[in-house]
Amino acid sequence: MMIQSSAPADDSADVALAASGDRRAFERLYKAHVNRVFSVCTRMCGSRVRGEELTQDVFVRAWEKLPQFRGDAAFSTWIHRVAVNIVLTDRKTEGRNRMRLVEDESESGETPVQRASITPTYGDRMDLTDAMAKLPPGARHIFVLHDVQGYKHEEIAEMCGITAGGSKAQLHRARLLLREALTR
């Protein structure tokens, strides 16, 4: 009697085929890893719709970069890292765009209080996913990377270009904001 392992199947054959241009092999890799990539993207960006867009970006990038995959780590580790990098890059781009928008709005004379009053309010109760989505982007990214994905502060610091102390501070802030949001 054969016992099936709960560990993911070895992707090396499909990786080699996909790296040489085999679309069916890449489709198998996509199907095997899309749920995990989507989960990472959605949790880090805080939006299901944006998570879907970023997931597609991850697999487009993976298809482009797959011939450069050296196999030093498992494909699942590599694709996870590609996902984190895509989301972090998107966050930087979003921040630049937001700064341009704020500059344009400040020229129009609209105050931050007026902008904040446009934000919709929701019921007194919310679930963790909604609360996470409402965290400031920096705090949300650190929370997901540390508490959800299990990275250490030193690893997060390296990925995000901050100090380990900055990572700890953001995590503390995220936890306080979540606690406040969930106890309302």
N, C-alpha and C positions, 0 to 999 in steps of 0.2 A: 504494500500500500504506500503510495507516494503522498507525502504531506506537502502542501503548497506553502511556500514561504510568503510572509507578508512584506518582505523587502521588495523594492522596485526591481523590475527585470533589468538585466544588463542591456544598456542602450548602445553599446559599442558598435555592433554590426550596423544598426540604423544610422548612427552618427557617421560612420565611414561611408555608407552609401549616400546619405544626404549631402555630405561634404563634397562628393563627386557629382552632385547635381540630381540625385534621385528624389523626385518630388514625393513619391509615395512613402519613402523612408522618412522624409521630413514630416509628412502628414502623421505618421505613426508617432514620431517624437512629439509633435504638437498635441495630439490627443492624449498622450501619456502625461504631459506636463502643463497643459493649459489651465487646469483648475488651480493648481498651486501658484502659478504665475499670476493669474487673475486675482487670487486671494491677496497676494503680496501687494500688487499694484493698487487694488481697491482700498486696502487698509492703510497704505502709506499716503495715498492722495485724498482719501476720505470721501470719494464719490464713486458710485457704481458705474455711472456713464463714463467718467474719465478713466476709471480702472479698465473698462473694456477697450477704450482707445489706446491706453498705454500697453495693454496686453498685446494688442495687434502690433504696436511699435516694437515690442520686445521680440516677437517672432519674426518680424521683418528684419530687424537687426541680427537676430540669430542666423537667419538664412544667409545674410550677407557675410557674416563673420565666421560661419561654421568651418570653412576651409582653414581658418587660422586656429581652430580649436586644437590644442596640443594633447589633450587627454590626460593632463597632470592630475585633474580632479574628475569626479563623476560629472556626466552631462547635467544632471539635476542641479549640482552645485554651481556649475558654470551658468546655466540658464537663470538660476536664482540671482546670481551676481549681475547678470545683464539686466534683469528686471529692476533690481535696486538702483543700478546706475542710471537707467532710463528715467525712473521716477525722480531721482535726485536732480538729474539734468533738467527735467520738466519743471521741477520746483524752482530752480534758479531762473529759468526762462520766464516762468509765471511771475516771479518776484520782480524781474526787470519790467515786464509788461504792466504789473500793478503799479510800480513806481511812476511809469509814464502816465497811467490813468489818473493817479492821484495828483500829479503835476497838472494835468489838463483840467481836473475838477477844481483844483485850488485856484486856477486862473479864472474859473467861472464864478468864484465867490461862494461856492457851497462849503459849509462847515463840516467837520468830521461828525458832529452831533446830528446834523441833517442827514448825512449818509447813513449813520447808524440807525436812525429811526426808520429807515426803509427796510431793514432786516426783519423778516417775518419772525413772529414768536410762535412757539408750539406749546402743547399742553404741558402740564406739570411733570408728567412722566415721560421718560424716554429710555430707550434701551442703550446698551453699551455701544453698539455700532453707530447709532445716531450721535451719541455723546462724543465718540472718537472723531466722527466727521466734523464736529464743531470745534475741535481743538485747533489752535493756531498751527499752521503747517510745520513749523520747526518742532514743536512739542509733539505733534502727532507722529512725525517721522521717527523721532527718537523713541517714543513709546512703542511703536510697532516694531522697530528694529530690536529693542531691548526686551520688552515684555512679551511680545508675540513671536518674534523670530528667534529670540534667544542670543543675540549678539552681545558681546561684552562691551563695556564703555570704551575701551581702548580701540576695539575694532570699529565701533561707530564713529569715534573721533577721526580715525583714518579715512573712513568712507566719506564722511561729511565735511572734512576739512576743519574740524573744531578740536578743542581740547577735551580730554576725558572728563575734566571738571565741568566743562560746558555741557557735555552730554548728561552728566548726573543732574545738573541744575535743570535742564530741559525736561528730563524724566520726572523730577520732583514736581515741576510746574504742571506737567501733563496729568500726573496722578491727582494733584490737588484740584485741578479743574474738572477732572472726571468725577471725583468724589463729590464735588459741589453740584455738578450737573445731575448726578444720579440720586442725590438725596433730596432733591426738590420735590 
